[in-house]
Amino acid sequence: MDIQKIQNLTLVGRLSINLASLNNEGTEGNATQPRTATIVDEGELYTVPVISGDMLKYWHVKHLCAIAQDRELPLSENNARKNPNPNRLKAELAKHEWVVENIPEAEDWSGKLKNEKKDALEQELYRLVAESCTVTDAHGLLITEVAPSDKSGDNVFKGSVAVSRTSRIQTGFMTGIPRKNATGHYFHAKYVSKRTGIKSRDTSGNEGQNIFTRPATSADFAVVINVDLAGLGFNDAANEYVVDEDEQAKRKKAVLDALSYTLMNQPGANSSQQFPHIMGFEGAITTSTNRSPAPSASPIKEDYLDTLEGLVNNINKMNEDKSASFDKIGSVEEAVAFLSN
């Protein structure tokens, strides 16, 4: 796979996981409630376990932050940490020194910005979100206000803006396949060595023999992830790239490697006690080398692979070329091998 030629990539398939508790809705009393949703399949309604797209993005962001640090790719202060902060570039935008360094004309700005100054700020922000941080470039950010402070802590200027960096990575819910999922609820207790610890059940000290139940889900999960590789390093406002080809290639590689890591490892969310058993993956990867989308089809459908292959053939007929491709994947190893080539 030539990363430089591919503009759009879609990963679809079924990820088989046993005994996981990856995305719960909260607790009722002493019971943890698993996240579920109702879907339609062949005209019938089913309630199935799901893992939200937000959780999928979190896994990818965490892996991408680690990869970017190892490879010395640019990162914002909030992403250059073990547990990334979703506010990303906003820590830098709160510092006047950083703002002036990256937007020299801002040195003369003061008070509430209007008209030309506000427009100039917005144009520079579109550039900075694409240029300054690999994770912000890939996963986007909404900026509604910039109010940097100087070293004394005093606000220098304030600009109300509307700058939206669209995420280049789109994730759907990981959805349990009907008739191929089950959730059990298991009794747990925190045991103490002394019977006197039972008394602290009535206190807020979190001591004693706390009794609770926790869910464990085993399922084939339908996965749909789309990556706009051509959009990395691209300034949407100026309609131009703000990174060179070498930098863009490094970011593409990092994004796809983080996608491989996401298939192999799902961090957090009760994994300290219920680290998921990943049993396998089957599906397909579609790609496009022009503006045509890399098509997707829901893996909830039994014939989704046939649908995908047909869509790719139709796209190539429409464009009278072979810009779209379809590659069937039979395991996690094959997916990682394909994405890393």
C-alpha positions as CSV (number, residue, x, y, z in Angstrom):
1,M,0.0,0.0,0.0
2,D,1.5,3.3,-1.1
3,I,0.5,5.8,1.7
4,Q,1.3,8.8,-0.4
5,K,-1.1,7.8,-3.2
6,I,-4.1,6.9,-0.9
7,Q,-6.4,9.7,-0.1
8,N,-9.2,7.9,1.8
9,L,-9.3,4.6,3.7
10,T,-12.1,2.7,5.4
11,L,-11.8,-0.2,7.7
12,V,-14.9,-2.4,8.2
13,G,-15.3,-5.7,9.8
14,R,-16.2,-7.8,12.9
15,L,-14.0,-7.7,15.9
16,S,-14.5,-10.6,18.2
17,I,-14.0,-9.8,21.9
18,N,-14.7,-11.9,25.0
19,L,-15.4,-10.8,28.6
20,A,-15.0,-7.1,28.1
21,S,-16.4,-4.1,30.0
22,L,-15.2,-1.4,27.8
23,N,-17.9,1.3,27.7
24,N,-20.5,1.3,30.5
25,E,-23.3,3.9,31.1
26,G,-22.9,4.3,34.8
27,T,-24.2,2.6,37.9
28,E,-27.5,2.0,39.6
29,G,-27.0,1.3,43.2
30,N,-24.2,-1.2,43.3
31,A,-24.6,-2.5,39.8
32,T,-22.6,-1.2,36.7
33,Q,-24.9,-0.9,33.7
34,P,-23.5,-1.9,30.3
35,R,-24.1,0.4,27.3
36,T,-26.8,-0.9,24.9
37,A,-28.6,0.3,21.8
38,T,-31.5,-0.8,19.6
39,I,-30.8,-1.5,16.0
40,V,-32.7,-2.9,12.9
41,D,-31.5,-6.0,11.1
42,E,-33.5,-7.6,8.4
43,G,-36.6,-5.8,9.5
44,E,-36.3,-6.9,13.2
45,L,-35.4,-4.8,16.2
46,Y,-32.6,-6.0,18.5
47,T,-31.1,-4.6,21.7
48,V,-27.3,-5.2,21.5
49,P,-24.2,-4.2,23.5
50,V,-22.4,-1.3,22.0
51,I,-19.1,0.7,22.4
52,S,-19.5,4.3,21.4
53,G,-17.5,6.0,18.7
54,D,-16.2,8.4,21.3
55,M,-14.5,5.5,23.1
56,L,-13.0,4.3,19.7
57,K,-11.7,7.8,19.1
58,Y,-10.2,7.9,22.6
59,W,-8.3,4.6,22.0
60,H,-7.0,6.0,18.7
61,V,-6.0,9.3,20.2
62,K,-4.2,7.7,23.1
63,H,-2.2,5.5,20.8
64,L,-1.5,8.3,18.3
65,C,-0.2,10.5,21.2
66,A,2.3,7.8,22.2
67,I,3.4,7.2,18.6
68,A,3.8,11.0,17.9
69,Q,6.0,11.3,21.0
70,D,8.2,8.4,20.1
71,R,8.6,9.7,16.5
72,E,9.0,13.4,17.6
73,L,6.0,14.6,15.6
74,P,4.6,17.9,16.8
75,L,2.1,17.7,19.7
76,S,0.3,20.3,21.8
77,E,0.9,20.5,25.5
78,N,-2.3,18.7,26.3
79,N,-1.5,15.8,24.0
80,A,2.1,15.4,25.1
81,R,1.1,13.4,28.2
82,K,0.3,9.8,29.1
83,N,-3.4,10.6,29.4
84,P,-4.2,13.1,26.7
85,N,-6.6,16.1,27.3
86,P,-9.2,16.6,24.6
87,N,-8.8,20.4,24.8
88,R,-5.6,19.9,22.9
89,L,-4.3,23.2,21.5
90,K,-6.2,25.3,23.9
91,A,-3.5,25.4,26.5
92,E,-1.1,27.1,24.1
93,L,-3.9,29.5,22.9
94,A,-4.2,30.7,26.5
95,K,-0.5,31.9,26.5
96,H,0.2,35.3,24.9
97,E,3.9,34.5,24.4
98,W,3.0,31.4,22.3
99,V,0.3,33.2,20.4
100,V,2.6,36.1,19.4
101,E,5.4,33.6,18.4
102,N,3.0,31.9,16.0
103,I,0.9,34.9,15.0
104,P,3.4,37.9,15.1
105,E,0.8,40.5,14.3
106,A,-1.0,39.6,17.5
107,E,1.7,41.4,19.5
108,D,-0.1,44.7,18.8
109,W,-3.6,43.4,19.6
110,S,-5.4,44.4,22.8
111,G,-9.0,44.4,24.1
112,K,-11.8,42.8,22.2
113,L,-11.0,42.0,18.6
114,K,-13.4,43.0,15.9
115,N,-13.5,43.0,12.1
116,E,-10.2,42.7,10.3
117,K,-8.3,41.6,13.4
118,K,-10.9,38.9,14.3
119,D,-10.8,37.7,10.7
120,A,-7.0,37.5,10.7
121,L,-7.1,35.6,14.0
122,E,-9.5,33.0,12.5
123,Q,-7.4,32.5,9.4
124,E,-4.3,31.9,11.5
125,L,-6.1,29.5,13.8
126,Y,-7.1,27.3,10.8
127,R,-3.4,27.1,10.0
128,L,-2.3,26.4,13.5
129,V,-4.7,23.6,14.2
130,A,-3.5,21.8,11.0
131,E,0.2,22.6,11.6
132,S,1.0,22.6,15.3
133,C,-0.3,19.3,16.6
134,T,-0.5,15.9,15.0
135,V,-3.5,14.8,17.1
136,T,-5.4,18.0,16.6
137,D,-4.7,17.8,12.9
138,A,-6.2,14.3,12.8
139,H,-9.0,14.4,15.3
140,G,-10.1,18.1,15.1
141,L,-11.0,20.8,17.5
142,L,-13.6,23.5,18.0
143,I,-12.3,26.9,19.0
144,T,-14.9,29.5,20.1
145,E,-12.7,31.9,22.0
146,V,-9.0,33.0,22.2
147,A,-8.1,35.0,25.3
148,P,-4.4,34.7,26.0
149,S,-2.8,36.0,29.2
150,D,0.7,37.4,29.7
151,K,3.2,36.2,32.3
152,S,1.5,38.3,35.0
153,G,-1.8,36.5,34.3
154,D,-3.5,39.5,32.8
155,N,-5.7,39.0,29.7
156,V,-4.1,40.8,26.7
157,F,-6.9,40.5,24.1
158,K,-10.0,38.5,23.6
159,G,-11.4,37.2,20.3
160,S,-14.7,35.4,19.9
161,V,-14.2,33.0,16.9
162,A,-15.8,30.1,15.2
163,V,-13.0,27.9,14.0
164,S,-13.8,24.2,13.5
165,R,-11.2,21.7,12.6
166,T,-13.2,18.7,11.2
167,S,-11.9,15.4,12.4
168,R,-10.1,13.4,9.7
169,I,-11.1,10.2,11.5
170,Q,-14.7,9.1,11.6
171,T,-15.7,6.3,13.9
172,G,-19.1,4.5,14.2
173,F,-20.4,2.7,17.2
174,M,-18.9,-0.7,17.8
175,T,-22.1,-2.6,17.6
176,G,-22.8,-6.1,18.8
177,I,-24.0,-8.4,16.0
178,P,-27.6,-9.7,16.7
179,R,-27.6,-13.3,17.9
180,K,-23.8,-13.2,18.3
181,N,-23.5,-11.4,21.7
182,A,-24.2,-12.0,25.4
183,T,-23.7,-10.0,28.6
184,G,-23.4,-11.5,32.0
185,H,-23.4,-9.8,35.4
186,Y,-21.0,-11.0,37.9
187,F,-20.9,-10.6,41.7
188,H,-17.8,-9.0,43.3
189,A,-16.9,-8.1,46.8
190,K,-13.9,-6.3,48.2
191,Y,-12.9,-8.5,51.1
192,V,-11.0,-7.2,54.2
193,S,-9.1,-9.3,56.7
194,K,-10.9,-8.1,59.7
195,R,-14.6,-8.6,60.2
196,T,-14.8,-5.1,61.8
197,G,-14.4,-3.7,58.4
198,I,-18.0,-4.4,57.7
199,K,-19.0,-1.4,59.9
200,S,-17.5,1.0,57.4
201,R,-20.2,0.1,54.8
202,D,-22.2,2.9,56.4
203,T,-19.4,5.4,55.9
204,S,-17.9,7.2,52.9
205,G,-14.4,5.8,53.6
206,N,-14.7,3.1,50.9
207,E,-13.5,0.4,53.3
208,G,-14.9,-2.9,54.3
209,Q,-16.7,-5.6,52.2
210,N,-18.2,-3.6,49.4
211,I,-20.6,-5.7,47.3
212,F,-21.2,-4.9,43.7
213,T,-21.9,-6.4,40.3
214,R,-20.1,-5.8,37.1
215,P,-21.0,-6.7,33.5
216,A,-18.9,-8.8,31.1
217,T,-19.8,-8.8,27.4
218,S,-18.7,-11.3,24.8
219,A,-19.6,-10.4,21.2
220,D,-18.8,-10.0,17.6
221,F,-18.7,-6.2,17.2
222,A,-19.3,-4.5,13.9
223,V,-16.6,-1.9,13.3
224,V,-16.6,1.0,10.8
225,I,-13.7,3.5,10.7
226,N,-13.0,6.0,7.9
227,V,-9.7,8.0,7.6
228,D,-9.3,11.0,5.4
229,L,-5.6,10.7,4.8
230,A,-5.5,13.5,2.2
231,G,-6.9,15.9,4.8
232,L,-3.9,15.6,7.2
233,G,-1.9,18.8,7.2
234,F,-4.4,20.6,5.1
235,N,-5.6,24.2,5.9
236,D,-9.3,24.1,5.2
237,A,-9.6,27.9,5.1
238,A,-6.7,28.7,2.8
239,N,-7.3,25.5,0.7
240,E,-3.6,24.5,0.9
241,Y,-1.3,22.2,2.7
242,V,0.7,23.7,5.6
243,V,3.1,20.7,5.9
244,D,5.5,19.3,3.3
245,E,5.1,15.9,1.8
246,D,7.6,14.3,4.1
247,E,5.8,15.5,7.2
248,Q,2.4,14.5,5.8
249,A,3.8,11.0,5.1
250,K,5.0,10.7,8.7
251,R,1.5,11.8,10.0
252,K,-0.3,9.3,7.7
253,K,2.0,6.5,8.9
254,A,1.4,7.5,12.6
255,V,-2.4,7.6,12.1
256,L,-2.5,4.2,10.4
257,D,-0.2,2.7,13.0
258,A,-2.5,4.0,15.7
259,L,-5.4,2.4,14.0
260,S,-3.5,-0.9,14.1
261,Y,-2.8,-0.4,17.8
262,T,-6.5,0.2,18.3
263,L,-7.4,-3.2,16.9
264,M,-4.7,-4.9,19.0
265,N,-5.3,-3.0,22.3
266,Q,-8.2,-1.1,23.9
267,P,-6.9,0.8,26.9
268,G,-8.8,1.9,30.0
269,A,-12.5,1.4,30.9
270,N,-12.3,-1.4,33.5
271,S,-9.4,-3.1,31.7
272,S,-7.5,-3.3,35.0
273,Q,-9.9,-6.0,36.1
274,Q,-11.4,-7.1,32.7
275,F,-8.8,-6.7,30.1
276,P,-10.6,-7.8,26.9
277,H,-9.9,-11.1,25.2
278,I,-9.5,-10.2,21.5
279,M,-10.3,-13.4,19.6
280,G,-10.0,-12.2,16.0
281,F,-11.0,-9.9,13.3
282,E,-12.4,-10.4,9.8
283,G,-13.5,-7.8,7.3
284,A,-12.1,-5.6,4.6
285,I,-10.1,-2.4,3.9
286,T,-11.2,-0.2,1.0
287,T,-9.1,2.7,-0.3
288,S,-9.3,5.5,-2.8
289,T,-6.5,7.3,-4.6
290,N,-8.7,10.3,-5.7
291,R,-11.6,12.2,-4.3
292,S,-13.9,9.3,-4.5
293,P,-14.8,8.0,-1.0
294,A,-13.4,4.6,0.2
295,P,-16.9,3.0,0.5
296,S,-18.3,1.4,3.6
297,A,-21.0,-1.1,4.4
298,S,-22.2,-2.1,7.8
299,P,-20.7,-5.4,9.0
300,I,-24.1,-6.0,10.8
301,K,-25.2,-7.3,7.4
302,E,-24.2,-10.9,6.6
303,D,-23.3,-10.0,3.0
304,Y,-21.4,-6.8,3.7
305,L,-18.2,-8.0,2.0
306,D,-20.1,-8.6,-1.2
307,T,-21.7,-5.2,-1.0
308,L,-18.3,-3.5,-0.4
309,E,-16.7,-5.3,-3.4
310,G,-19.6,-4.3,-5.6
311,L,-19.4,-0.7,-4.5
312,V,-15.7,-0.6,-5.3
313,N,-16.3,-2.0,-8.7
314,N,-19.0,0.6,-9.4
315,I,-16.8,3.4,-8.3
316,N,-14.1,2.3,-10.7
317,K,-16.6,2.1,-13.5
318,M,-17.9,5.6,-12.8
319,N,-14.4,7.0,-12.8
320,E,-13.2,4.7,-15.6
321,D,-10.1,3.8,-13.7
322,K,-8.9,1.7,-10.8
323,S,-8.8,4.4,-8.1
324,A,-10.8,2.4,-5.6
325,S,-9.6,-0.9,-4.2
326,F,-11.0,-3.7,-2.0
327,D,-8.9,-6.0,0.2
328,K,-10.4,-8.7,2.2
329,I,-8.9,-9.2,5.7
330,G,-9.1,-12.4,7.7
331,S,-7.4,-11.6,11.0
332,V,-6.0,-8.9,13.2
333,E,-2.5,-9.9,11.9
334,E,-3.6,-9.3,8.3
335,A,-5.1,-6.0,9.1
336,V,-2.0,-4.8,10.9
337,A,0.2,-6.1,8.1
338,F,-1.9,-4.3,5.5
339,L,-2.0,-1.0,7.4
340,S,1.8,-1.0,8.1
341,N,2.9,-1.6,4.5
